[in-house]
């Protein structure tokens, strides 16, 4: 019961709900959340810290970035809540815009990763004779 109350308290504002809905789709870095939601890093960080203290999200290092994800317990609770409010959430303009931006962001990221992993010569810019 206590964990359910904590999850509800952490999801008591629309910005936290938007972040959690994106994390329900994929584990994300803060810069991805920033671009998907158009919220400031400070706002996102504040919400993530609060949700981390409530055991709603967890984090792990991914290179030089922190990758955020929903905890298993919170993921199941959020899925149930979303299932009961799917129509309302689908019609919310912020939620819709966030999903569109996130999908665009992930597609761009996948494209750039694919290009980086392709074999073949890479374009290396060399300084010209005039540069000093």
RAWOMO-V913057 format. One record per residue. N is the residue number from 1. RES is the residue in one letter. PHI is phi in radians with two decimals (NA if undefined). BURIAL is + if it has 24 or more other ideal C-beta (glycine too) atoms within 12 Angstrom, else -. Layout:
n->N res->RES phi->PHI burial->BURIAL
n->N res->RES phi->PHI burial->BURIAL
//
This chain:
n->1 res->X phi->NA burial->-
n->2 res->X phi->-1.07 burial->-
n->3 res->X phi->-1.17 burial->-
n->4 res->X phi->-1.11 burial->-
n->5 res->X phi->-1.12 burial->-
n->6 res->X phi->-1.08 burial->-
n->7 res->X phi->-1.09 burial->+
n->8 res->X phi->-1.08 burial->-
n->9 res->X phi->-1.12 burial->-
n->10 res->X phi->-1.25 burial->+
n->11 res->X phi->-1.84 burial->+
n->12 res->X phi->-1.50 burial->-
n->13 res->X phi->-2.25 burial->-
n->14 res->X phi->-1.03 burial->-
n->15 res->X phi->-1.17 burial->+
n->16 res->X phi->-1.14 burial->+
n->17 res->X phi->-1.09 burial->+
n->18 res->X phi->-1.05 burial->+
n->19 res->X phi->-1.13 burial->+
n->20 res->X phi->-1.12 burial->+
n->21 res->X phi->-1.10 burial->+
n->22 res->X phi->-1.22 burial->+
n->23 res->X phi->-1.22 burial->+
n->24 res->X phi->-1.16 burial->+
n->25 res->X phi->-1.44 burial->+
n->26 res->X phi->-2.88 burial->-
n->27 res->X phi->-1.26 burial->+
n->28 res->X phi->-2.40 burial->+
n->29 res->X phi->-1.54 burial->+
n->30 res->X phi->-1.08 burial->+
n->31 res->X phi->-1.17 burial->+
n->32 res->X phi->-1.22 burial->+
n->33 res->X phi->-1.11 burial->+
n->34 res->X phi->-1.05 burial->+
n->35 res->X phi->-1.23 burial->+
n->36 res->X phi->-1.27 burial->+
n->37 res->X phi->-1.76 burial->+
n->38 res->X phi->1.05 burial->-
n->39 res->X phi->-1.65 burial->+
n->40 res->X phi->-1.24 burial->-
n->41 res->X phi->-1.01 burial->-
n->42 res->X phi->-1.09 burial->-
n->43 res->X phi->-1.11 burial->-
n->44 res->X phi->-1.13 burial->+
n->45 res->X phi->-1.05 burial->+
n->46 res->X phi->-1.04 burial->-
n->47 res->X phi->-1.16 burial->+
n->48 res->X phi->-1.14 burial->+
n->49 res->X phi->-1.09 burial->-
n->50 res->X phi->-1.10 burial->+
n->51 res->X phi->-1.18 burial->+
n->52 res->X phi->-1.15 burial->+
n->53 res->X phi->-1.16 burial->-
n->54 res->X phi->-1.62 burial->+
n->55 res->X phi->1.09 burial->+
n->56 res->X phi->-1.57 burial->+
n->57 res->X phi->-2.15 burial->+
n->58 res->X phi->-2.27 burial->-
n->59 res->X phi->-2.39 burial->+
n->60 res->X phi->-2.63 burial->-
n->61 res->X phi->-1.26 burial->-
n->62 res->X phi->-2.30 burial->-
n->63 res->X phi->1.23 burial->-
n->64 res->X phi->-1.72 burial->-
n->65 res->X phi->-1.93 burial->-
n->66 res->X phi->-1.74 burial->+
n->67 res->X phi->-1.76 burial->-
n->68 res->X phi->-1.77 burial->+
n->69 res->X phi->-2.57 burial->+
n->70 res->X phi->-1.34 burial->+
n->71 res->X phi->-1.21 burial->+
n->72 res->X phi->-1.01 burial->-
n->73 res->X phi->-1.13 burial->-
n->74 res->X phi->-1.15 burial->+
n->75 res->X phi->-1.00 burial->+
n->76 res->X phi->-1.15 burial->-
n->77 res->X phi->-1.12 burial->+
n->78 res->X phi->-1.12 burial->+
n->79 res->X phi->-1.00 burial->-
n->80 res->X phi->-1.14 burial->-
n->81 res->X phi->-1.14 burial->-
n->82 res->X phi->-1.08 burial->+
n->83 res->X phi->-1.04 burial->-
n->84 res->X phi->-1.45 burial->-
n->85 res->X phi->-2.25 burial->-
n->86 res->X phi->-1.04 burial->-
n->87 res->X phi->-1.14 burial->-
n->88 res->X phi->-1.06 burial->-
n->89 res->X phi->-1.24 burial->+
n->90 res->X phi->-1.14 burial->-
n->91 res->X phi->-1.59 burial->-
n->92 res->X phi->-1.29 burial->-
n->93 res->X phi->-1.11 burial->-
n->94 res->X phi->-1.19 burial->-
n->95 res->X phi->-1.10 burial->+
n->96 res->X phi->-1.10 burial->-
n->97 res->X phi->-1.11 burial->-
n->98 res->X phi->-1.04 burial->+
n->99 res->X phi->-1.11 burial->+
n->100 res->X phi->-1.09 burial->-
n->101 res->X phi->-1.13 burial->+
n->102 res->X phi->-1.13 burial->+
n->103 res->X phi->-1.05 burial->-
n->104 res->X phi->-1.09 burial->-
n->105 res->X phi->-1.06 burial->+
n->106 res->X phi->-1.19 burial->+
n->107 res->X phi->-1.11 burial->-
n->108 res->X phi->-1.10 burial->-
n->109 res->X phi->-1.13 burial->-
n->110 res->X phi->-1.14 burial->-
n->111 res->X phi->-1.12 burial->-
n->112 res->X phi->-1.19 burial->-
n->113 res->X phi->-1.15 burial->-
n->114 res->X phi->-1.14 burial->-
n->115 res->X phi->-1.13 burial->-
n->116 res->X phi->-1.18 burial->-
n->117 res->X phi->-1.58 burial->-
n->118 res->X phi->-1.18 burial->-
n->119 res->X phi->-1.28 burial->-
n->120 res->X phi->2.11 burial->-
n->121 res->X phi->-1.21 burial->-
n->122 res->X phi->-1.80 burial->-
n->123 res->X phi->-1.31 burial->-
n->124 res->X phi->-1.99 burial->-
n->125 res->X phi->-1.48 burial->-
n->126 res->X phi->-1.83 burial->-
n->127 res->X phi->-1.09 burial->-
n->128 res->X phi->-1.35 burial->-
n->129 res->X phi->-1.15 burial->-
n->130 res->X phi->-1.40 burial->-
n->131 res->X phi->-1.35 burial->-
n->132 res->X phi->-2.29 burial->-
//
